């Protein structure tokens, strides 16, 4: 994996150097728009809109298509979150996050000396939680779809692309070649994602996924039972048996997506609708904006030393709260009302100095008793009636645990790494978790995914989200600030350089060329540590801004993201 990561870092840095300061105009559409990680997936969603579907229908079609065209993160073997604001005024969120199997236990990744076994929660069958994507996408379509589009119509683009194949892009070919050594360790992955002649993938090569097509056909015909029952369930069960995994047929039967209460807040006249626990994203986003609202942001230049210092100080306080207080609300009482209150935000900033960095070692979580009785992909959708949908879905890291279910054609996730394998031990993104996020059967791991819809005067103004593990929350916040404070259009807002901080490790993580040398030195003089982001680029945000004359799409140039509208 070290070899893979080094290659990824090299190429992403090269790519970043090419796009860092480029700024294209946002794409415009009048009747509807989809922005996703794949042109083919965005096309699938827009075509559903053209056929009379609503934004929910389009989101479902986009999601299933991403499982084919963007398999490193798009999936039917993982899970995610959806936030929606409907034209008639209702807002809701759906949690289709993966769930710990019934045999899971808090010490499952520890050796006899109670030390975390390296890689066990990431690259083994034990890393997989019970998948939620299929249940979630089907449920949201059944409950909130237009009624004009059949299930067959929704899945047909994905089925055809998997069965007939599609020409891969230069970027996707590069990804497949980087992960060559990853695929070769799994028979199922090797059969599909390593070329028969052993040669590297090239732009224009055709990728065919017939097993995945058969699985999608079963879902198309039988709905939920096409995945959680019958042949597909048998194949998952067989895969678990061969790899000593924990997912059982009972786990598949018992999995159900859950509607959650959205978290809301306001900042500078804008109202926010975002994902609540078991995502930490919405809560931390609102908490950080509440803290920032106390400062004269308009007088701080974009990415100036004062601006970056302030962002870092509020981020380390929010992420300290995340580590202590946040987990699955079905298993842990999360003090949401405290964390999103403006009173708590005011208290939290009292010990911030603009002249000196606070050491993360002295930053503690807040006391709830004083107030209360992570490779991922994102897509944004809006239709002509103003129905807005924000979806973030994931396998966790690229291609999940690296296990492709033989005969079914999809990768299993490695979301179990998002639990605290051992309270106080970091996951792959360096995030610390405590008892709130300890492993328990049927529990959902804590997430950073932050699908968000911003309202202006009660109407959708911004639909935004991003992949990026622990950097998701800070990326979404920076994009909102880019629009609300710095007056950027949506394309510029998702394109400009980003930084990140998360309490521990005690450092400011930066993209290459995100800060000037003077700013870096000023921050170092204040006591900050500056480190380049180990994966090169931070996030791949996809957003839509809604104006008086229509919709404006912003596709992040850090990847092959695509805006489609009509």
N, C-alpha and C positions, 0 to 999 in steps of 0.2 A: 504493500500500500504506500510505502514511503516513495518508491519510484513513481507511482501514479500521481501522488500529490505533487512531487517536484515538477513533473511535466505539466500538470494543470497550472501550477503557479507561473511557470515560465510563459506559457501561451496566453494565459489571461492577462499577464502584465504587458506582453507585446500588444495584445488586442486593446488593452486600456490605453496604451500610449497612442494608438491610432485614433481612438474615438473620444478621448478625454474631454477635449474642448470643442468638439464639433457640436453644432446645434442646428437641427433641422426644424422646419415648421411643423406644428401638430397637424395631423390629418383631420379632415372635416367630413362630417356626414350629417344629414338632415333627419333621417328616419330611424336609425338604429346603429349600434356599434358594438364590436367585440374586440378586445385587446388581450392577446394571450401570447404564450411562448412559441406558438407555431402558426405560420400562415395558413396551413391546411385546417387547423382546428378553429382559427378565427373565421375562416370561410364557412366551415360547417355551421357555426353558430349564426352567422349572418344569413345564410340560406334558410335556416329555420325561421328567422324573423321575417324574411321575404314571403314565406309560405303562410304567414298569419300567426306564427307562434309568438309568445311573449318572452321577456327577458329570462324567465325561469326555464322555459323550454330551450332557449338558446344556450344557457349556461350548462344544462345537462348534456346537450349534443357536443358542446365544446369540451366538456370534461371527459366524455367517453372517447372522443377523437384524440385528445392529448395522451390517453393511455396507449395509443398506437404510434403517434408521431413524435412524442416526447417521453419515451419510456423511462428515462432517468429520473423523472419526477411525476409526470402524469401517470395515472395508475388506476387499476381496479384491485390492486393488492395492498393498498395503503388506506389513507383517510384524509380528513380535512375539516374545514369550517366554511359555512356560507352565511353571509349577512345580506339581507334584502330590505329595501324600502319600496313598497308598492304605491302606485299612483293614487290609490284611494286612501292612503295615509298610514297603513299598517307597516310596522317594522318588526322583523323577527330574525332569529339566527338559528341555524341547525348545526349541531355537533355530530359529525360522523367520524370523529377521531377513533383510531384503533383502540382496542381494549385488551388488557392483560388477560391471558388465558386462565382458566379455572385452576390449573396446576401451578401457576406462578406464585412465587413467594419472595419475601424481601431479601433473602440471602442467596438467590439463585445464581448470582454472578460472582460469588465470593469463594475463595479456596478454603482449605481447612484452617488456615491462619487468619481468616476473616479479611483477607486482602482481595481487592477487585482483580479478577482474571482478565488481563488485557485482551480486547477484541471479542470477548464472549457475548457482550450485549450489542455488538455491531455486525459481526460477520459469521454468524452461525444461525441454525434454525431456531435456536432459543431467542434470537433477537427479534423475532416477528411477533407482533400483536395481532389479534383477530381483525381482519380488514373491515373497514366501514364504508369505503367509497361507493360500492354498488348499492347498498341499502340506503345511503344518504341521497344519492342522485335520484334514485327511483322514488323515494319518499317525497322529496321536494317537488318532483314533477307531478306526482299523484295529487299532492295537497294544493299546489299553487300554480300548476301549469295552466295554459290557456284553455285546454280541452280541444284545441284544434289540431293537435299534432299527436300521432300515434307513437307508441314505443318503438315500433319498427322504423318509423321515419327518423326518430332521434338517433338510433344506433346505426342506421344504414351507412352514413359516411365513414364511421369507424370500421365497420365490417368490411366495406369495400377496400379501404386503404390497407387493412391488415391482410385481406385475402389476395388482392391483386398486386399489392406492393406499391411503394411510392419511391420516387427518386430522392435520395438524401442530399442534403446541402453540404457545403464545405465544412461548416461548423459542426454539424451532427457527425459527419465522417471523422472529424478530429476527435470528438468525444469518444466514439466507438473504438478508435485506435488507442487512445489513452487508456481505456479500460480493458484492453485486450487481455492483460495478465489477470485481471479480475474475473472476466468471463470464463477463462480457460479452466478455472477450478470447479466449475459447475457444468454438468452434462447438458442440462436444459439450456442454459445461457450460451454455452459453446455452440450448440447446434444451430442457433438462430443468429447470434451476434458476432460470430467469427466466420469469415468467408471460407467456403469449402476448399479453395485453392491455397488458403493460408496467406494470401496477399492482403495488404492494408486496404481499408475502405477509402473510396474516393468520391468526391462530389459527382452526382449523377448515377451512382450505383443504386440498384433497386433493393429495398429491404422488404421481404415478404415474411409475414407472421401468421401462418395458417392455423396453428393451434389457438392463438389468440382470437382469430376470426371465428373459430368454432365456439369458443367460450362466449364471445359477444353475441353470436347467433342464439345460443341457449338463453342468455339474458333477454334478448329481443323477443323470444317466443314465450318464455316462462316467467319473466320478471325476476323478482328476488329469488325464487326457487331455482332459477337457472345458474345461480352462483352458490348459494348457501345450502343447496340440496342437490341430490342427483349426482351426475357425473363429475361436475366441477368440485363439489364437496368431497367426493371420493378421491379425486386426484390430490387435493390439499391434504387429506388424511394420510394418503400413501406417502406424500412428500415428508410430512411430519414424522411418520414412522421410520423412514429411511434415514432421516437426519437427526433423530432424537429430539424433535421439537415438541412443543407443549400444546399446540392448537388442536382441539378435538372437534368431532362432529357436534357435540353438545355446545361448544363455544360458538360455532357457526350458527346453530339454531337460536342461541340466546342473544346474539348480537342485534341491537337495534339503535339506530340514530336517535338523538334526543334534541328536542327544541329547548333552547336556553334563553333566559332573559338577556336582551341586549344591554350593554353598558352604554351610557350616554354622558355627554359632557358638552361644554361650550367654551369657545375661545375666540376672542375678537369678533363677536357677532356671528360666528359659525357654530352650528350644532353638529355633534358627532354621534354616529351610531356604529358601534364596534362589537367585537366578540368578547364575551365574558369567559370566566373559567369553565372548562379546564385550560383555556388559553389565557396566558398572562398579558397578551398583546393589547387588548382594548383598555384594560385597567391601567397598565403602565403608560400607555399613550396619553390617556386623559390625565393621569397623575402628573406626568412630566409637563404637559401643556398648562396645567393649573399652576405649577411652580414657575414656569417661564412667564406666565401672564403678569407676575409681580415685577417684572423688569422692563425697562424701556428698550425693547428689542429693536425698534425702528432706528435707534441711534447707534446700534452696534453693526458694523459692516458685515456682510456675508462672509463667513469663514475667516473673520478677523480673530486675533488672539483672544479678545474679550468674549467674542461669540462662542468660540470653541471651548474656552475655559468654562463658560457658564453651562453649555450643553453637557460637558463632562461631569460637572458637579451635580447637576440634577439627575443625570443618568445613573451615577453611582449610588445615589440615595434610593432611586426607584428600584434598581436591580437588587439592592440589599433587602428591600421589602419583598421582592419576588422570591428570593431564596428562602425566606423565613415563612411567608404567609400563604403562598399560592400552591394549589393542587386541585384535584378533582373535587368539585363541590358536593358530589354524592358521598364522599368519604371524609372530607375535611371542611371545617367551617372557615371559609375565606372571608376576611373582613373587607368586602368590596366597598361598602358605603364609606368606611374610613379612608380607604386608599384613593377614592375618586373625589373626596370632599375638598373644597377650596380651603377650608379651615386647616385641614391636615397639611395641605400643600404649603400654606403660609408658615406653619410651624416647622416644616421640614427644611425650609431654606434659611432659617435664622442663623445657622452657623456657617453659611457660605461666605467665604472671603473672595473678593475679586482679584486680590493680589497674590494669593497663595493657594496651591492645590491642597485639598483635604486628602489625607491618606485613607485609602479604602479600609485599612485595618481598624480605623477608629470609627467608621461609619456603621451604625447598627440599625436594625429594623425598628420601625415604630411600634408602639404598644397599643394593640387593638382595644384593650380594656379601657383605655382613656376615651374611646370613641364609640364603641359598639357594645349594646346589650348582646422549529427548526425546519440534500437537494430537495427543494420544494418548488412549486410553481404557483403563480397567481394569474387569474384572469378577471377582467371587469366587463360588465355587460349592461347596456341600456337599450330599451326599445322606444318606439315612437310615442308611446303613451306616458313615458317617464318612469316606468318600472326599472329599478336599479338593483343590480346584483353584484356582490363582491365575493369571490371564492378563492381560498388558498387551500391547496391540496398537496400531499407529500408522501414520500416513502421514507423520509428522513434524509439520509445521505444518498448520493447518486446511485441509482439502481438498487436501493435498499440494502438488504443483507447479502445480495449477490446470488440468491437462490431463485431460479425461475422454475415455477411449478411445471414439471414435465407433463406434456399432454394438454396443458391449459394455457401456456404461453405468456404468463404474466409473472413479474417479480414480486416477491414478498418484501414487506417493509422491514426496517430495523428500528422501529419506534420505541421498543423497550428501552433503548439507550436514553430516551428522554425522561425516564424515571431516575430517581436517585439510587444507583446501584448500591451505594453505601452513603448514608447521610453525611454531607460535607465533602464528598468526592465529586470532581467535575466530570461532565459528560464530554462528548467530542467537541462541543462548542465552548467549553470552558465554563459552562454554567454550573453553579452550585445549587444543590437542592437539599432540603432537610426532611423532617418527618412528614411534612405536608405532601411530599411527592414520593414517599416510599412505596415500593412495589406491594400491591395487594391484588388478589384475584378479582377480575371484572372491573378493575380501576382503569381510568384513562390517564395517560401520562400528561404532565404539564407541557404546554406548547408556547412558542413565541409568535405563532401565526396571528396576523393582525388585519384581516379583511375589514375594510372601513368604508363607510359612506358619510360624506360631509354634506350637510344641508345648509342652504342660504335662503333666508326668508321662507323656511319650511319646505323648500324644493331641493331635489338633488343638485349639488354643485360639483362634487368631486367623488369619484369612485376609485379607490386606490388599495394597493397591497403589493407584497413582494415576497419572494423566497429569501433565504439567507440565514437560517438558524437564529442564533441569538441577536443578529444584526437587524432582523426584520422590524422590530419595534422602533428602533432609532432611525431606520431608513424611512419608514412611513412618516414619522414625526418630521424629519428634515424636509421631505417633499411637501408636507402641509405648510411648514414654515416658508419654504421657497415660494409657494403660491401666496399665502396669506400675508406674509411680512415683506418679502423681497420682490413681489410683483411678477414672478415668472409665469410663463404659460406652461401647460402641462408637459410638453415635450422637453423644454429646458429643465423643468423641475425634476424630471426623472433622469436626466442625462448628466447633470453637473456632478463633480466629485463629492464623495461622502466620507464621513468619519464615524467612529463608533467607540463607545465605552460602556462597560457593564459591571462596575464594582470590582469584581475579580475576574481575570487578572487586572491589577492596578495599572492600567495603561490606556492611552488613546490609540486606537487602531485606525490606520489611514490607508486609503487608496494612494497609489503612486501619483504624485503631483497634486494632491488635494490641498496641501498647505504650502504657502511660500516659505522660503528659508527663514525669513524674519519672524514670521508667525511661529514656526516650529521652535526657534531659539527662545522667543518670548515665553512660550508655554513651558519649555524646559527650565527656564529661569524661575518660573513659578512653582516648580516641583513636579511637573508632569513627565511621564515617560511616553515617548512616541515610538510606535512599532508599526511596520507595514503589515497589512492584512495577509495572512498566510495563503489565502486562496485568491489573492490578487484583487478582484473586484468585489464590491459589497452590494449584494442583492441584484435582482433584475425586476425592477418595478414596472407594472403595467397599469396605466390609469386613464380615466376619462374625465374631462372637464365639461360641464354643461353650461352653455351660454344662451343668450336670448335667441340666437339664430340657428342653434343646433348643437352638435356634439363634436368635441375636439379630443383626439386620441393621442396619448403619449406612450410609445413603446420603447423600453429601455435599450439603448444601443450596446449594453454590455453582453447581450446575447442576441439570438435571432428572433426576437419578439416581433409581433406583427399586429398592426391595426387594420381592421376591415370594417367598412360601414357602407351604407347606401342611402 
